[in-house]
């Protein structure tokens, strides 16, 4: 179960990174509406799937534990750790982009 939880966490991190990038950083043409079908399909859907993967990873991680408060805390920690990992990736990309200019 721990291996499956780790794989779900990695997939969740990737989907969170991809979805957040498509929603927030991919520029469209000037005057493009924000809620276009492409932006929803390639940004919002992976973002929601990432939250599901991270919640499942948190639930699987402590599946042997007892108590619902621990399960909620584990899912929250999985989502928080994934968000920190994605922010670290964005930070590294910004540093690389800054050195290129």
N, C-alpha and C positions, 0 to 999 in steps of 0.2 A: 504493500500500500504506500510506503514511503517513496518508492521509486515512481509510482504513478502520480503521487502528489507533486514530486519534484518536476516531472515532465509537464504536468498541468500548469505549474507555476511558471515554467519557462515559456510555454505557449501563451499563457495569460500576459506575461511581460511583453512578448513580441506583439500580440494583438493590441495591447494598450499603447505601445510605442507607435505602431502603424496607424491605429485609429486616431490617436491624438495628433499625429503629424498630418494626416489627411484632413482632419477637421480644422486645425489651427494654423498650420504652416504652409500648406500647398496653396499658392496663389492662383486665382482664376484670372480671367480677363477683367479689365476695369468695367465696373457696372454690373458684374455678375451677381445674381441673387445668392444670398447665403445658403438658403435651403434648396439647392438644386438636387436633382435625383442622384447625380454622380457623387456629390459630397456626402449625401446620406448613405448611399450604398457602400462607398469605400471608406467612410470615416466613422459614422455613427454605429453601424452594424458591428464592425470589429471592436469598437469601444465597448459596446454592450456585451459582446461575446467574451471580451477579456474579463469583465467583472464576473461573469458566470464561471469562467475557468478559475479565476482566483478564489472565488467563494468555494468552489468544489475542491480546490487544492487545500484550502484551510480546513475544510470539513474532513477530508481524507487524512490530513496530517495528524489529527488527534482522534481518529475514529476509534481508537482503543480507550480513550479517556471517558470519564463520566461527568455529566453535568452540561447543561445548555449554555451557561455563562462562559465556560471554557471554549465551547464551540464558536460562540459569537466572537470572543476575543481572538481566536485563531484566524477566523475569516477576516476580521478587521486587520490583523497583523499581516496577513498575506497580501491584502490590497495595499496597505501602507508600504510594505517592503517593495512591492512591484512599482508603486509610484516613485519611491526613492531610487530604484534601479533605473527607471526610465528617465528621471531627472538627471541622474549621473550620466547617462548616455547623451542626453541633450547637452550637458555641460562639456563633455569631451568633444562633441561635434562642434560646439561653439569655439572651444579652444583651438581646434584644428583649423576651423574657418578663419579665425583671427590671425593665426600664424601664416596662412596662405596669402593674406592681403598685404 
